[in-house]
Amino acid sequence: MASGDFCLPGEGMEILQQVCSKQLPPCNLSEEDLLQNPHFSKLLLSLSKHMDESGLSLSLAKEQDQAWKEVRLHKTTWLRSEILQRVIQELLVDYYVKIQDTNLTSEDKKFHETLEQRLLVTQLTQLLGPSQEREMPPLLGLEKADLLELMPPSEDFVWMRARLPLEVEEQLKKKCFTLLCYHDPNSDSDHETLKAAKVWKLAEILVNEKQQCQDAKSQQKEQMVLLEKKSATYSQVLLRCLTLLHRLLQEHRLKTQSELDRISAQYLEIKCSAMILKLRMEELKILSDTYTAEKVEVHRFIRDRLEGAIRLQEQDMEKSRQVLNTYEVLGEEFDRLVKEYTQLKQATENKRWALQEFNKAYR
């Protein structure tokens, strides 16, 4: 797209950044991307006018708010009946726990027994359901009228119903005090009147704390989105840095490698020379510790004589080599003469040995 047809002002860019960070799904759109695609940025700004902060359209958001109100209303109604049901069940459980207590009066027993009987009959009646809606025969052949006969007397029921709110109120008060002590353990030692005053404000305190938690979650969500963007930017920057490092290595490594090799060779050469000098020094030190001056003089004299004898031997060897070279000039004739000379010498030796043996025998 051409970037000259539409230009975002500074305020529009800020609004668009907020739209990308809150109303739209997490997307890695930087300011540079928005500036390079102005028509896409204009489209996002137009869409933001028809969306709420959560990203829903205004009509859907309104319907969602109405639906949530109805859900909360039904939830409140259900919670009231559920709480009352559980409080009544807890009253009966506490009664069976305390049934062995001799302090229970006949009125207490009558109240709990009437309450339990009425509750059981009501639950069983609800399980049977309306007779006209049943397709299967009733359980055990029971009808609703059969269960209603088990209801407690009307006088006992009226008396129980008049006392029930007081018992429920007392049970709820205990629960409220328990919740207060859990929320603020220091309130455990307070007077009942002070506890009641604190319970009166406890709901507001819990609502404020819940709101703080929700605000903290919202901030955490925004921070996570920001963290994802920064992580993506960091990864891109890191890849660019790695590319630059690779190029620097390719361009400068070959230029400096030869110089580094030359310096390393010089260093190794100097180190080798130093080691040789050190070995020579150690050798001279050992020799100086081992031999005295007189021994060194005698060894020098012996060495001179041996070197003189070696030189004489080398001179004789040179003369013999020259004579052999002279004889080698004669070739095969010289070899024949040598063989003849060897035979004559051997015959002479044999005759000399025979003459000596003859002289020994003559004597």
Solvent accessible surface area in square Angstrom, and as a share of the most:
residue,aa,sasa,rsa
1,M,163,0.73
2,A,63,0.49
3,S,70,0.45
4,G,75,0.72
5,D,106,0.55
6,F,47,0.20
7,C,111,0.66
8,L,18,0.09
9,P,89,0.56
10,G,56,0.54
11,E,127,0.57
12,G,9,0.08
13,M,17,0.07
14,E,115,0.51
15,I,78,0.40
16,L,0,0.00
17,Q,57,0.25
18,Q,108,0.48
19,V,4,0.02
20,C,1,0.00
21,S,42,0.27
22,K,110,0.47
23,Q,31,0.14
24,L,33,0.16
25,P,100,0.63
26,P,93,0.58
27,C,39,0.23
28,N,96,0.49
29,L,47,0.23
30,S,55,0.36
31,E,90,0.41
32,E,111,0.50
33,D,51,0.27
34,L,1,0.01
35,L,90,0.45
36,Q,105,0.46
37,N,59,0.30
38,P,5,0.03
39,H,67,0.30
40,F,82,0.34
41,S,0,0.00
42,K,103,0.44
43,L,98,0.49
44,L,11,0.05
45,L,34,0.17
46,S,49,0.32
47,L,77,0.39
48,S,17,0.11
49,K,152,0.64
50,H,121,0.54
51,M,35,0.16
52,D,41,0.21
53,E,143,0.64
54,S,81,0.53
55,G,24,0.23
56,L,59,0.30
57,S,41,0.27
58,L,98,0.49
59,S,72,0.47
60,L,97,0.48
61,A,13,0.10
62,K,156,0.66
63,E,110,0.49
64,Q,80,0.35
65,D,80,0.41
66,Q,98,0.44
67,A,51,0.39
68,W,131,0.46
69,K,119,0.50
70,E,88,0.39
71,V,74,0.43
72,R,128,0.47
73,L,119,0.59
74,H,128,0.57
75,K,118,0.50
76,T,57,0.33
77,T,82,0.47
78,W,144,0.50
79,L,71,0.35
80,R,172,0.63
81,S,67,0.43
82,E,44,0.20
83,I,85,0.43
84,L,84,0.42
85,Q,57,0.25
86,R,142,0.52
87,V,2,0.01
88,I,16,0.08
89,Q,77,0.34
90,E,56,0.25
91,L,12,0.06
92,L,17,0.09
93,V,89,0.51
94,D,54,0.28
95,Y,9,0.04
96,Y,109,0.41
97,V,110,0.63
98,K,104,0.44
99,I,67,0.34
100,Q,155,0.69
101,D,62,0.32
102,T,131,0.76
103,N,122,0.63
104,L,36,0.18
105,T,75,0.44
106,S,89,0.58
107,E,105,0.47
108,D,28,0.14
109,K,83,0.35
110,K,88,0.37
111,F,0,0.00
112,H,19,0.09
113,E,95,0.43
114,T,8,0.05
115,L,6,0.03
116,E,43,0.19
117,Q,73,0.32
118,R,77,0.28
119,L,27,0.13
120,L,91,0.45
121,V,6,0.03
122,T,48,0.28
123,Q,59,0.26
124,L,82,0.41
125,T,18,0.11
126,Q,132,0.59
127,L,146,0.72
128,L,21,0.11
129,G,21,0.20
130,P,66,0.42
131,S,70,0.45
132,Q,149,0.66
133,E,126,0.57
134,R,64,0.23
135,E,174,0.78
136,M,154,0.69
137,P,114,0.71
138,P,32,0.20
139,L,134,0.67
140,L,154,0.77
141,G,54,0.52
142,L,65,0.32
143,E,72,0.32
144,K,99,0.42
145,A,65,0.50
146,D,60,0.31
147,L,7,0.04
148,L,84,0.42
149,E,141,0.63
150,L,101,0.50
151,M,46,0.20
152,P,12,0.07
153,P,79,0.50
154,S,75,0.49
155,E,128,0.58
156,D,31,0.16
157,F,38,0.16
158,V,82,0.47
159,W,82,0.29
160,M,4,0.02
161,R,137,0.50
162,A,74,0.57
163,R,51,0.19
164,L,29,0.14
165,P,81,0.51
166,L,122,0.61
167,E,39,0.18
168,V,15,0.09
169,E,111,0.50
170,E,76,0.34
171,Q,22,0.10
172,L,64,0.32
173,K,68,0.29
174,K,105,0.44
175,K,84,0.35
176,C,49,0.29
177,F,29,0.12
178,T,93,0.54
179,L,82,0.41
180,L,5,0.03
181,C,30,0.18
182,Y,182,0.69
183,H,64,0.29
184,D,45,0.23
185,P,96,0.61
186,N,124,0.64
187,S,0,0.00
188,D,93,0.48
189,S,105,0.68
190,D,36,0.19
191,H,132,0.59
192,E,88,0.39
193,T,97,0.57
194,L,86,0.43
195,K,27,0.11
196,A,52,0.40
197,A,52,0.41
198,K,62,0.26
199,V,33,0.19
200,W,216,0.76
201,K,128,0.54
202,L,8,0.04
203,A,65,0.50
204,E,112,0.50
205,I,72,0.37
206,L,64,0.32
207,V,96,0.55
208,N,72,0.37
209,E,67,0.30
210,K,127,0.54
211,Q,93,0.42
212,Q,119,0.53
213,C,74,0.45
214,Q,84,0.37
215,D,63,0.33
216,A,57,0.44
217,K,139,0.59
218,S,60,0.39
219,Q,113,0.50
220,Q,115,0.51
221,K,145,0.61
222,E,82,0.37
223,Q,110,0.49
224,M,95,0.43
225,V,18,0.10
226,L,81,0.40
227,L,100,0.50
228,E,86,0.39
229,K,40,0.17
230,K,122,0.52
231,S,52,0.33
232,A,23,0.18
233,T,76,0.44
234,Y,139,0.53
235,S,56,0.36
236,Q,101,0.45
237,V,59,0.34
238,L,78,0.39
239,L,115,0.57
240,R,142,0.52
241,C,59,0.35
242,L,97,0.48
243,T,90,0.53
244,L,89,0.44
245,L,100,0.50
246,H,111,0.50
247,R,134,0.49
248,L,84,0.42
249,L,107,0.53
250,Q,89,0.40
251,E,84,0.38
252,H,85,0.38
253,R,124,0.45
254,L,133,0.66
255,K,147,0.62
256,T,69,0.40
257,Q,80,0.35
258,S,75,0.49
259,E,78,0.35
260,L,98,0.49
261,D,77,0.40
262,R,117,0.43
263,I,87,0.44
264,S,56,0.36
265,A,59,0.46
266,Q,85,0.38
267,Y,127,0.48
268,L,109,0.54
269,E,116,0.52
270,I,122,0.62
271,K,104,0.44
272,C,72,0.43
273,S,55,0.35
274,A,55,0.42
275,M,98,0.44
276,I,103,0.52
277,L,125,0.62
278,K,113,0.48
279,L,116,0.58
280,R,119,0.43
281,M,115,0.51
282,E,72,0.32
283,E,82,0.37
284,L,85,0.42
285,K,124,0.52
286,I,111,0.56
287,L,77,0.38
288,S,79,0.51
289,D,110,0.57
290,T,79,0.46
291,Y,86,0.33
292,T,75,0.43
293,A,82,0.63
294,E,123,0.55
295,K,106,0.45
296,V,60,0.34
297,E,100,0.45
298,V,83,0.48
299,H,90,0.40
300,R,103,0.38
301,F,119,0.50
302,I,83,0.42
303,R,133,0.48
304,D,72,0.37
305,R,165,0.60
306,L,106,0.53
307,E,73,0.33
308,G,18,0.18
309,A,50,0.39
310,I,95,0.48
311,R,136,0.50
312,L,110,0.55
313,Q,123,0.54
314,E,91,0.41
315,Q,103,0.46
316,D,77,0.40
317,M,105,0.47
318,E,78,0.35
319,K,130,0.55
320,S,62,0.40
321,R,103,0.38
322,Q,102,0.45
323,V,74,0.42
324,L,102,0.51
325,N,75,0.39
326,T,86,0.50
327,Y,91,0.35
328,E,122,0.55
329,V,125,0.72
330,L,97,0.48
331,G,36,0.35
332,E,152,0.68
333,E,85,0.38
334,F,43,0.18
335,D,76,0.40
336,R,115,0.42
337,L,84,0.42
338,V,65,0.37
339,K,134,0.57
340,E,75,0.34
341,Y,140,0.53
342,T,73,0.42
343,Q,120,0.53
344,L,118,0.59
345,K,109,0.46
346,Q,112,0.50
347,A,42,0.33
348,T,67,0.39
349,E,84,0.38
350,N,85,0.44
351,K,149,0.63
352,R,115,0.42
353,W,160,0.56
354,A,51,0.39
355,L,106,0.53
356,Q,93,0.41
357,E,72,0.32
358,F,132,0.55
359,N,61,0.31
360,K,138,0.58
361,A,87,0.68
362,Y,179,0.68
363,R,234,0.85
